[in-house]
């Protein structure tokens, strides 16, 4: 079947309403971290700003930020990163009337499929949705990304490390080159390293799920050992972990970002305790991503969705940025859509089964 990258069609700027549109208005930031009145808030879609009669694309966007004009380029900036003197675009319309044009139809031209009914059963994604076609399309996309130099970023909750088969499956994905970045919390890495070190996750055998005597100590013993080693890399290098997700990330030089929460034990040495430093590190990985797959981590998924645009600019070309949310809870995947990440495709399923399914669909053999 193969995968074909959709062609991006930019707006027709020869249309009269866009030709006659005024230049966008800018206002200077008067105080660090504070946007001027009537600031324009950005979206996940391509946005164009008219400056000196020319429409300029904000090449790197994210929702709920502001657009700053900087030497002929447009930067999308979080409020907390605004500096006095920054020139911020102002205007609350998106139809070009104020020199700001949001373009959500670049990959479909806004066309509605022929014979598409206004009413249809099972229009939303649920446990009853048929996912066979979605899986096949995902396999082809992942192959395309790997062969074409794409960047596949995975966002993982701790459930991904609680099962022997899912750990092995994701390790195989890393070895095969289908993982260019990983984002998670303290728990995913801790329980994966616990499984490598003591063969348990939260004290339960990762295969039989049998609780081990004194197993409630295992995750904090693991944390303590890693902290004693000084880093996850040292923990792996000293032989305390010989398999699993974090082991393969270290061995294959896959960058990862672990951002902590108020409930963390330990945490691991690499975990960001400052939430804004963690957000910056996450966004650095998101900026490189062309496909993002989020699994069983509602808060990390929503955070990632909030900083991920629907497109990616590379070498002067615009392509879709593919975004997937996988969770056994319908609420969790639909919550992301409610937050404004409308381009997300969802799978309602057990994430452990999902990872194994993807490994098998890509025909990756166990080593």
N, C-alpha and C positions, 0 to 999 in steps of 0.2 A: 504493500500500500504506500508506504513512505510518507514523509511529512513535507508540506510545502509552506514556506513562510508567507503569510498574508502580505500583500503589497499595501503600503501606506499611501493614501491619496490626501494631500494637504488641501486646505480650503482654496476655493477659487477666488483669489484676491482681486480678480478683475470684475467681480460683482460690484454693482454700483454702490451698494450700501457699505461695502468695505473700502472702496476707493474714496468715498466721501467721508469716511469716518475720521474724526479728529485724532491728532496725536494723543496718546495716553498722558495723563497728568501725573506728575511725581511730587512728592513732598518729602522734605528732609526730616530725618529722625532728630528730635531735639533732646532726647534723654535715652541713654543706653537701655535696651530691653523693652522700650515702649514704642509701638507703632503710631504713626500720625493718625488723626481722625480720618474716617472714611477709607481706611486701608482696604486693599483688595486681598481677599483670602483665596489661596490657591486650591486646586482640586487635583484628582489623580489623572486628569485628562490633559492632552496637549493644549497649551495656552499661548496665544500670540499677543504681543504688545506692540502698538504702533509708535515708533520713535523716528522723528525726522522724516515722516512719510513712508517708512519701511516697517513691515511687519516682522517682528523678531520672535522666535520660538524660545520659551523657557525650556532648555534641554533637559534639566533635571528637576522634576517637580515632586511634591508630596502634598497631601491634603492639610488644610488649616495652617498654612504658613503664609509669608508675604513675599512678594517679588521685589527684588532690589536691582536697580540699574547700575551696572558697574563696567565702565569703559567698553561700551558697545555690546556687553553680554548681560544676560539676566540671570541672577542667582535667586534660588528659592531658599529662604532663610527662616529658621524658627525664631519666634519672638525673643527667646532668651539669648539669641546670638546677634540681635540687632545692636548696632553701634551708632553713637551720635554722628550725624552727617550722612548716614546711608540714605540714598534716594529711593524711596518706596513708592510703588505705583498705587494710586488711589482711584476708587470707583467701584461701585457695587454691581454694575451690570456686566454681563458676559456675552452680549450680542454684538459687540463692535461699536456700539453707540458712544462709548467713552474711550475708544481706542484699545479695548481689551476684548479678546475673542477666544472663548473656550470651544474646542472642537472635539466632541466625543465620537464622531462618525468616521474617523480616518481609515478604519479597517473594514467598515461595512457601508459607508456612505449613507447611513441612516435608513437603509432599505429594510422594509418589513418583508419577511418571506412570503412568497405567494401562497395563497390558500391557508394562511395562518389564521386560526380561529381566535376570536376574542375570548371565548370560554374554552377551557380544556381541562380534563381531569389531570391530577398529579403534576401541575405546572411547577410546584416547588420541589426542592430536593428533600427526600425523606428516606426512611429505612426501606420503603417499598420501591424506590427508584431503581430502574435497571441501569447498572453501571458497566456492562460489558463493553460498550462502545467507548465509554470514557476511559477505561483502562487501556484499550487498544490505542486510542489517540495519545494517551500519556506515554506509552512505551515508545511510540514513533517520535514524539517530541523529545524525550530524553535522549534517544539515539541521535537525533538531529543536533541537539545541543552539544553532546559529547563530540561528535564528528566535526561540527562546525565551529568549535571554539567558544561555545556558550558558557554560561556560568550558572550552575544549579545550586541554589541556596536552600538548605533544609532547616526548619524550625521545629524543635522536638521537645515533647513533654516527657516526664519520667516513665510513663507507661511503655515507651519504646524500649526501655532497658530491662523491664521486668520479666521478659520471656527469652529463653535461650534461642529459639528459632528466629525471633525478630532481631536480636543482637547479631546473630550470625548473618542474617540476610542484609542488614544495613552495613555490616563490615564488608560484605562482598560488593555492595554498591560503591563503597569508598575505594576498594582495591581496583575496581573496574573503571574508575574515573567518572562516576556519575555524581560525585559530591565535590563541589568547589568551595563550600563554606557551610558552617554549622552554627546555629544560634540556639541557646537553651538557657535554663536556669541552673542553679547549684544542684538540684535534685537529679536531673538526667545524668550529669557527669558523675555524681557521687554514686548512684546506684549501678551505673555501668562499671565503674571502677571497683565497687564492692563485688560485683559479679565476677570480674576478672581476678580479684584478689582472694575472695573467700567463697566464690560460687553461689552467693546468695544475693538477693535484692530485698532490702528491708527485712533481712533475716530469714527469708524463704528461699529454698532451693530454686534456681531460675528455670529448672526443667520440671521438677515434680511439684513445685509450689508447697512443699512440706516445710513447716517451720522448724528451724534448727535450734537445739538447746542453746540458750543464751544469745540467740540470733538478734535480739533487739540491740545488742552492742555492735553488731557488725558494721553498720553504716558509719557510726561515729569512730569505730576503730580504723576504718578505711580513711575517713577524713583526717584522723590524727596521724596516720602513717604518711599520707600524701603531704600534709603540712610539715611533717618531720623531714621529708625528702626535699621540701622547698618548692616543688612544682609538680604538675601532672607529668611533664616531660621527664623529670628526674625519676618519678615513681615508675614510669614505664622503662626508662633506661636502666634502672637498678633491678629490674626483673620482677617487680611485684605485680605487674599486669602484662599478660601475654596474648590477650585477645580482646575483642569487643570494639565498641564505637570509638572511645577516646584513644585507645591503643592505635587503631588504624589512622585516626586523624594525626596523631603524632608521627607515626611511621611514614605516612604519605604526605606530610606537610600541608594538611588541610587546615586553613585558619578557622578558629572557632571563637565565639564570644559568649561568655557566661555572665548573665546579669542576675544579681541576687534579689532577695525579697526579705521582708521583715521577719519571716518565719524560718529563715535558713539556719541549719546547724553548721558549725564549723566557721565559715564555709571553706571551700577549696581556695587555694592561694590565688588562682586566676580570676575568681569571681569579682565582678565590679560591685562594690558596695555603694558607690555614688550613682544614683539612678541616671543622672544626666551624662556622666562620663560613659555609662553603659549604653545610653541611647546613642551617643556619638559613635561609639564603636560598632553598634548594630547598624547604624546608617552607613558607615564605611563599607560594610559588607553588602548592604542592600544596593548601594550605588553601582556595584559590579554585577549584580544579579540580572539574569535574563529570564530565569524561571525560579519561582519560590514555592516550596511545598511545606505547609505547616501541619503538624500532626499532634493532636491531643495536648494542646497547651493554649487554652482560651486567651489568657492575658498576653502571652508572648505573640500569639497569632494576631490579636487585635493591634498590639503595638507595631508589629511588622506591617500589617495592612495599612496603618495610618501613615507610615513613612514610605510606602511603595507606590510609585505611579503606575499607570496602565500601559506605559510605553517606555521604550529605551532608545536613546539616540547613540549611534555608533558609526563612525566614519562618514558622517553626513547623512546617514540613512535612519529612518524611524521604523521600528519594529514593535510588535506587541511584547509586553512583559507578562508572562504567564504566571498566574497566582492560583494556588490550590489550597484548600482547607480540608483537612481530614479529621473527623472526630466521630465517636459513637453517639454523641448527643446531637440531635437535630438543633437544639437551642444554640449550641456552641457554634455550629457552622452558619446558622442564620443570623446570629448576633453580629458576625463580621459584616454581612451584607447590610444589616441595619446601621452599622457604623459608617457606611458610605463607600466601602470597598466593593463597588458594584460589579467589577470585572472578575471577581473571584469565581472559580468553579469548585463545587463542594462534593465531597464523598462522605456519606454517612455510613461509617463502618468501624470495626475494631482496628485500631492503627497497627497492632501487632500482625494481624492478618494482612493488612494493606501492604506493609513492608515486604512480607514474604511473597505476596502476590506480585509485587513489582519486580522483585528479584527473579522470580520464576518466569515472569513475562518477558524479561530481558535475556532469558536463557543463560543466566550466570550459574556456573557450576561451583560446587563447594570444593575448596582446595584441601 
